[in-house]
Amino acid sequence: MRVLTYWLARLGIWAAIAALLWWVVKWQDLISLIASFVLAWLVSYLALPGMRRQAAAQMDGWMTRSEKHIHEADAEEDAEIGAFTRDDRES
């Protein structure tokens, strides 16, 4: 939920800056959308450090949980390889 909240906050910042450039500054061109993207990235980076850390921690948890079976399979495969090499040396 933290990731979704963080991205919605960033999207809101971008929409506000894009609207400001479009209607107030009268930059009605593609350059206004690009400029608003860059400005929104900068503002959100500076204004939302706590949300960014919480979202990163949540995503890290997701990645760890999703890769758990891979690490378990690696350990099992390493054990199998070790068993084969041990049997080969005894023969």
DSSP file (Angstrom, degrees, kcal/mol; ACC not computed):
  #  RESIDUE AA STRUCTURE BP1 BP2  ACC     N-H-->O    O-->H-N    N-H-->O    O-->H-N    TCO  KAPPA ALPHA  PHI   PSI    X-CA   Y-CA   Z-CA
    1    1 A M     >        0   0    0      0, 0.0     4,-2.4     0, 0.0     5,-0.2   0.000 360.0 360.0 360.0 -30.2    0.0    0.0    0.0
    2    2 A R  H  >  +     0   0    0      2,-0.2     4,-2.5     1,-0.2    53,-0.2   0.877 360.0  51.9 -67.1 -36.0    2.9    2.3    0.6
    3    3 A V  H  > S+     0   0    0      2,-0.2     4,-2.6     1,-0.2     5,-0.2   0.938 110.9  47.1 -65.1 -45.9    4.1    1.9   -2.9
    4    4 A L  H  > S+     0   0    0      1,-0.2     4,-2.4     2,-0.2    -2,-0.2   0.915 112.9  49.1 -61.6 -43.9    0.7    2.8   -4.3
    5    5 A T  H  X S+     0   0    0     -4,-2.4     4,-2.3     2,-0.2    -1,-0.2   0.911 111.5  49.6 -62.4 -42.7    0.4    5.8   -2.0
    6    6 A Y  H  X S+     0   0    0     -4,-2.5     4,-2.3     1,-0.2    -2,-0.2   0.925 112.7  46.0 -62.9 -45.3    3.9    7.0   -3.0
    7    7 A W  H  X S+     0   0    0     -4,-2.6     4,-2.4     1,-0.2    -1,-0.2   0.864 111.8  51.4 -69.5 -34.5    3.2    6.7   -6.7
    8    8 A L  H  X S+     0   0    0     -4,-2.4     4,-2.4    -5,-0.2    -1,-0.2   0.892 109.7  50.5 -67.0 -38.0   -0.2    8.4   -6.4
    9    9 A A  H  X S+     0   0    0     -4,-2.3     4,-2.2     2,-0.2    -2,-0.2   0.921 112.0  47.3 -63.6 -43.2    1.5   11.3   -4.5
   10   10 A R  H  X S+     0   0    0     -4,-2.3     4,-2.4     1,-0.2    -2,-0.2   0.894 111.3  50.8 -65.4 -38.8    4.1   11.6   -7.2
   11   11 A L  H  X S+     0   0    0     -4,-2.4     4,-2.6     2,-0.2    -1,-0.2   0.898 109.6  51.0 -64.6 -39.9    1.4   11.5   -9.9
   12   12 A G  H  X S+     0   0    0     -4,-2.4     4,-2.3     2,-0.2    -2,-0.2   0.895 109.5  49.9 -63.6 -40.9   -0.5   14.2   -8.1
   13   13 A I  H  X S+     0   0    0     -4,-2.2     4,-2.3     2,-0.2     5,-0.2   0.921 111.7  49.0 -63.0 -43.6    2.6   16.4   -7.9
   14   14 A W  H  X S+     0   0    0     -4,-2.4     4,-2.9     1,-0.2    -2,-0.2   0.922 111.0  49.5 -62.9 -43.2    3.1   15.9  -11.6
   15   15 A A  H  X S+     0   0    0     -4,-2.6     4,-2.5     1,-0.2    -1,-0.2   0.894 111.1  49.8 -63.9 -39.1   -0.5   16.7  -12.5
   16   16 A A  H  X S+     0   0    0     -4,-2.3     4,-2.2     2,-0.2    -1,-0.2   0.922 114.2  43.9 -65.5 -43.7   -0.3   19.9  -10.4
   17   17 A I  H  X S+     0   0    0     -4,-2.3     4,-2.6     2,-0.2     5,-0.2   0.901 113.6  51.0 -69.5 -39.8    2.9   21.1  -12.0
   18   18 A A  H  X S+     0   0    0     -4,-2.9     4,-2.4    -5,-0.2    -2,-0.2   0.916 111.7  47.6 -63.0 -42.2    1.7   20.1  -15.5
   19   19 A A  H  X>S+     0   0    0     -4,-2.5     4,-2.8    -5,-0.2     5,-0.7   0.903 111.0  52.3 -64.8 -40.4   -1.6   22.1  -14.9
   20   20 A L  I  X>S+     0   0    0     -4,-2.2     5,-2.0     1,-0.2     4,-1.3   0.940 114.2  41.5 -60.2 -48.0    0.4   25.1  -13.6
   21   21 A L  I  <5S+     0   0    0     -4,-2.6     6,-2.9     3,-0.2    -1,-0.2   0.862 117.9  47.9 -68.5 -34.8    2.7   25.1  -16.7
   22   22 A W  I  <5S+     0   0    0     -4,-2.4    -2,-0.2     4,-0.2    -3,-0.2   0.941 127.6  17.8 -73.0 -48.9   -0.2   24.5  -19.1
   23   23 A W  I  <5S+     0   0    0     -4,-2.8    -3,-0.2    -5,-0.2    -2,-0.2   0.830 131.5  36.4 -98.4 -34.4   -2.8   27.0  -17.8
   24   24 A V  I  <<S+     0   0    0     -4,-1.3    -3,-0.2    -5,-0.7    -4,-0.1   0.934 128.5  30.6 -86.0 -49.4   -0.9   29.6  -15.7
   25   25 A V  S   <S-     0   0    0     -5,-2.0    -4,-0.2     2,-0.1    -3,-0.2   0.654 100.5-132.7 -83.7 -15.6    2.4   29.9  -17.6
   26   26 A K        +     0   0    0     -6,-0.3     2,-1.3     1,-0.2    -4,-0.2   0.833  50.7 152.1  65.1  36.3    0.7   29.1  -20.9
   27   27 A W        +     0   0    0     -6,-2.9     2,-1.3     1,-0.1    -1,-0.2  -0.719  13.4 170.3 -90.7  83.5    3.2   26.6  -22.0
   28   28 A Q        +     0   0    0     -2,-1.3     2,-0.3    -3,-0.1    -6,-0.1  -0.563  41.0  88.0 -98.8  70.9    0.8   24.6  -24.2
   29   29 A D  S >> S-     0   0    0     -2,-1.3     3,-0.9     1,-0.0     4,-0.9  -0.917  93.2 -91.9-153.5 172.5    3.3   22.4  -25.9
   30   30 A L  H 3> S+     0   0    0     -2,-0.3     4,-2.0     1,-0.2     3,-0.4   0.823 118.9  67.0 -63.1 -31.3    5.1   19.1  -25.5
   31   31 A I  H 3> S+     0   0    0      1,-0.2     4,-2.8     2,-0.2    -1,-0.2   0.822  94.4  58.1 -61.4 -30.3    7.9   20.9  -23.7
   32   32 A S  H <> S+     0   0    0     -3,-0.9     4,-2.4     2,-0.2    -1,-0.2   0.883 106.0  48.4 -67.9 -36.8    5.6   21.7  -20.8
   33   33 A L  H  X S+     0   0    0     -4,-0.9     4,-1.8    -3,-0.4    -2,-0.2   0.897 113.9  46.1 -69.3 -39.2    4.9   18.0  -20.3
   34   34 A I  H  X S+     0   0    0     -4,-2.0     4,-2.1     2,-0.2    -2,-0.2   0.927 114.5  47.7 -67.3 -44.7    8.6   17.2  -20.3
   35   35 A A  H  X S+     0   0    0     -4,-2.8     4,-2.9     1,-0.2     5,-0.2   0.896 110.8  51.6 -63.2 -40.1    9.4   20.1  -18.0
   36   36 A S  H  X S+     0   0    0     -4,-2.4     4,-2.6     1,-0.2    -1,-0.2   0.867 107.6  53.5 -66.1 -34.5    6.6   19.1  -15.7
   37   37 A F  H  X S+     0   0    0     -4,-1.8     4,-2.1     2,-0.2    -2,-0.2   0.940 112.7  43.0 -62.6 -47.1    8.0   15.6  -15.6
   38   38 A V  H  X S+     0   0    0     -4,-2.1     4,-2.1     2,-0.2    -2,-0.2   0.932 116.7  46.5 -66.1 -46.3   11.4   16.8  -14.6
   39   39 A L  H  X S+     0   0    0     -4,-2.9     4,-2.9     1,-0.2     5,-0.2   0.897 111.9  50.9 -63.9 -40.4   10.2   19.3  -12.1
   40   40 A A  H  X S+     0   0    0     -4,-2.6     4,-2.8    -5,-0.2     5,-0.3   0.888 108.8  51.9 -65.6 -38.8    7.8   16.8  -10.5
   41   41 A W  H  X S+     0   0    0     -4,-2.1     4,-2.1    -5,-0.2    -1,-0.2   0.937 113.0  45.2 -60.7 -46.0   10.6   14.3  -10.1
   42   42 A L  H  X S+     0   0    0     -4,-2.1     4,-2.1     2,-0.2    -2,-0.2   0.933 115.5  45.8 -64.3 -47.4   12.7   16.9   -8.4
   43   43 A V  H  X S+     0   0    0     -4,-2.9     4,-3.0     1,-0.2     5,-0.2   0.924 114.7  47.1 -63.4 -45.2    9.9   18.2   -6.1
   44   44 A S  H  X S+     0   0    0     -4,-2.8     4,-1.8     1,-0.2    -1,-0.2   0.866 110.6  53.0 -67.5 -34.2    8.8   14.6   -5.2
   45   45 A Y  H  < S+     0   0    0     -4,-2.1    -1,-0.2    -5,-0.3    -2,-0.2   0.902 118.0  36.6 -64.8 -40.7   12.4   13.6   -4.5
   46   46 A L  H  < S+     0   0    0     -4,-2.1    -2,-0.2    -5,-0.2    -1,-0.2   0.837 122.8  42.0 -80.4 -33.6   12.9   16.5   -2.1
   47   47 A A  H  < S+     0   0    0     -4,-3.0    -3,-0.2     1,-0.2    -2,-0.2   0.682 116.5  43.2 -90.9 -19.0    9.4   16.6   -0.6
   48   48 A L     X  +     0   0    0     -4,-1.8     4,-2.1    -5,-0.2    -1,-0.2  -0.261  60.7 133.7-124.8  47.8    8.7   12.9    0.0
   49   49 A P  H  > S+     0   0    0      0, 0.0     4,-2.1     0, 0.0     5,-0.2   0.895  78.0  49.3 -67.6 -36.4   11.9   11.3    1.4
   50   50 A G  H  > S+     0   0    0      2,-0.2     4,-2.2     1,-0.2     5,-0.2   0.921 112.1  47.4 -67.0 -43.5   10.1    9.3    4.1
   51   51 A M  H  > S+     0   0    0      1,-0.2     4,-2.5     2,-0.2     5,-0.2   0.883 110.7  53.3 -64.1 -37.5    7.5    8.0    1.7
   52   52 A R  H  X S+     0   0    0     -4,-2.1     4,-2.4     2,-0.2    -2,-0.2   0.917 109.8  47.3 -64.8 -43.1   10.2    7.0   -0.7
   53   53 A R  H  X S+     0   0    0     -4,-2.1     4,-2.2     2,-0.2    -2,-0.2   0.906 113.3  48.4 -65.1 -41.4   12.1    5.0    2.0
   54   54 A Q  H  X S+     0   0    0     -4,-2.2     4,-2.2     2,-0.2    -2,-0.2   0.907 112.7  47.8 -65.7 -41.5    8.9    3.3    3.1
   55   55 A A  H  X S+     0   0    0     -4,-2.5     4,-2.6   -53,-0.2    -2,-0.2   0.898 111.6  50.7 -66.0 -39.8    7.9    2.4   -0.4
   56   56 A A  H  X S+     0   0    0     -4,-2.4     4,-2.3     2,-0.2    -2,-0.2   0.892 109.9  50.3 -64.6 -39.0   11.5    1.1   -1.1
   57   57 A A  H  X S+     0   0    0     -4,-2.2     4,-2.0     2,-0.2    -2,-0.2   0.904 111.2  48.5 -65.7 -40.6   11.3   -1.1    2.0
   58   58 A Q  H  X S+     0   0    0     -4,-2.2     4,-2.1     2,-0.2    -2,-0.2   0.926 112.3  47.8 -65.6 -43.7    8.0   -2.5    1.0
   59   59 A M  H  X S+     0   0    0     -4,-2.6     4,-2.5     1,-0.2    -2,-0.2   0.879 109.1  54.4 -64.5 -37.0    9.2   -3.3   -2.5
   60   60 A D  H  X S+     0   0    0     -4,-2.3     4,-2.6     1,-0.2    -1,-0.2   0.901 107.5  50.8 -62.7 -40.1   12.4   -4.9   -1.0
   61   61 A G  H  X S+     0   0    0     -4,-2.0     4,-2.4     2,-0.2    -2,-0.2   0.901 109.4  50.5 -62.4 -40.9   10.1   -7.1    1.1
   62   62 A W  H  X S+     0   0    0     -4,-2.1     4,-2.6     2,-0.2    -2,-0.2   0.925 112.0  47.2 -61.7 -44.6    8.2   -8.1   -2.0
   63   63 A M  H  X S+     0   0    0     -4,-2.5     4,-1.8     2,-0.2    -2,-0.2   0.908 112.0  49.6 -66.3 -41.9   11.3   -9.0   -3.9
   64   64 A T  H  X S+     0   0    0     -4,-2.6     4,-0.5     1,-0.2    -1,-0.2   0.926 113.8  46.1 -61.8 -44.6   12.8  -11.0   -1.0
   65   65 A R  H >< S+     0   0    0     -4,-2.4     3,-0.7     1,-0.2     4,-0.4   0.893 113.4  48.7 -65.9 -40.0    9.5  -12.9   -0.6
   66   66 A S  H 3< S+     0   0    0     -4,-2.6     3,-0.2     1,-0.2     4,-0.2   0.779 114.0  46.2 -73.5 -24.5    9.3  -13.6   -4.4
   67   67 A E  H 3X S+     0   0    0     -4,-1.8     4,-2.0    -5,-0.2     3,-0.3   0.428  85.5  94.9 -94.8   0.4   12.9  -14.7   -4.7
   68   68 A K  H <X S+     0   0    0     -3,-0.7     4,-2.2    -4,-0.5     5,-0.2   0.914  83.8  49.6 -59.3 -45.1   12.7  -17.0   -1.6
   69   69 A H  H  > S+     0   0    0     -4,-0.4     4,-2.3    -3,-0.2    -1,-0.2   0.820 107.3  56.2 -65.9 -29.1   11.9  -20.1   -3.7
   70   70 A I  H  > S+     0   0    0     -3,-0.3     4,-2.2    -4,-0.2    -1,-0.2   0.928 109.0  45.7 -66.8 -44.2   14.8  -19.4   -6.0
   71   71 A H  H  X S+     0   0    0     -4,-2.0     4,-2.2     2,-0.2    -2,-0.2   0.872 112.3  51.2 -67.8 -35.8   17.3  -19.3   -3.1
   72   72 A E  H  X S+     0   0    0     -4,-2.2     4,-2.1    -5,-0.2    -1,-0.2   0.912 110.9  48.6 -65.0 -41.0   15.8  -22.5   -1.7
   73   73 A A  H  X S+     0   0    0     -4,-2.3     4,-2.6     2,-0.2    -2,-0.2   0.870 109.3  53.5 -66.6 -36.2   16.1  -24.2   -5.1
   74   74 A D  H  X S+     0   0    0     -4,-2.2     4,-2.8     2,-0.2    -2,-0.2   0.922 108.9  48.6 -63.0 -43.5   19.7  -23.0   -5.3
   75   75 A A  H  X S+     0   0    0     -4,-2.2     4,-2.1     2,-0.2    -2,-0.2   0.908 112.8  48.1 -63.8 -41.1   20.6  -24.5   -1.9
   76   76 A E  H  X S+     0   0    0     -4,-2.1     4,-2.1     2,-0.2    -1,-0.2   0.908 112.5  48.6 -65.1 -41.5   18.9  -27.8   -3.0
   77   77 A E  H  X S+     0   0    0     -4,-2.6     4,-2.5     2,-0.2    -2,-0.2   0.903 110.1  51.4 -66.2 -40.7   20.8  -27.8   -6.3
   78   78 A D  H  X S+     0   0    0     -4,-2.8     4,-2.5     1,-0.2    -1,-0.2   0.897 109.2  51.2 -62.3 -39.4   24.1  -27.0   -4.5
   79   79 A A  H  X S+     0   0    0     -4,-2.1     4,-2.0     2,-0.2    -1,-0.2   0.904 110.1  49.3 -64.4 -40.3   23.5  -29.9   -2.2
   80   80 A E  H  X S+     0   0    0     -4,-2.1     4,-2.1     2,-0.2    -2,-0.2   0.910 111.2  48.8 -65.1 -41.8   22.8  -32.2   -5.1
   81   81 A I  H  X S+     0   0    0     -4,-2.5     4,-2.3     1,-0.2    -2,-0.2   0.913 110.7  51.3 -64.4 -41.6   26.0  -31.2   -6.9
   82   82 A G  H  X S+     0   0    0     -4,-2.5     4,-1.8     1,-0.2    -1,-0.2   0.873 108.7  51.6 -62.6 -37.0   27.9  -31.7   -3.7
   83   83 A A  H  X S+     0   0    0     -4,-2.0     4,-2.1     2,-0.2    -1,-0.2   0.898 110.2  48.6 -67.2 -40.7   26.5  -35.2   -3.3
   84   84 A F  H  X S+     0   0    0     -4,-2.1     4,-2.2     1,-0.2    -2,-0.2   0.912 111.8  47.8 -67.5 -42.2   27.5  -36.1   -6.9
   85   85 A T  H  X S+     0   0    0     -4,-2.3     4,-1.6     1,-0.2    -1,-0.2   0.863 111.3  51.3 -68.8 -33.2   31.0  -34.9   -6.6
   86   86 A R  H  X S+     0   0    0     -4,-1.8     4,-1.4    -5,-0.2    -1,-0.2   0.904 111.3  47.8 -67.9 -42.1   31.4  -36.7   -3.2
   87   87 A D  H  X S+     0   0    0     -4,-2.1     4,-1.2     1,-0.2    -2,-0.2   0.878 109.8  53.4 -65.6 -38.1   30.2  -40.0   -4.8
   88   88 A D  H  < S+     0   0    0     -4,-2.2    -1,-0.2     1,-0.2    -2,-0.2   0.870 107.0  51.1 -66.1 -36.1   32.5  -39.5   -7.8
   89   89 A R  H  < S+     0   0    0     -4,-1.6    -1,-0.2     1,-0.2    -2,-0.2   0.834 106.9  54.0 -71.8 -31.0   35.5  -39.1   -5.6
   90   90 A E  H  <        0   0    0     -4,-1.4    -1,-0.2     1,-0.2    -2,-0.2   0.786 360.0 360.0 -73.4 -26.0   34.8  -42.3   -3.6
   91   91 A S     <        0   0    0     -4,-1.2    -1,-0.2    -3,-0.2    -2,-0.2   0.474 360.0 360.0 -76.1 360.0   34.6  -44.4   -6.8
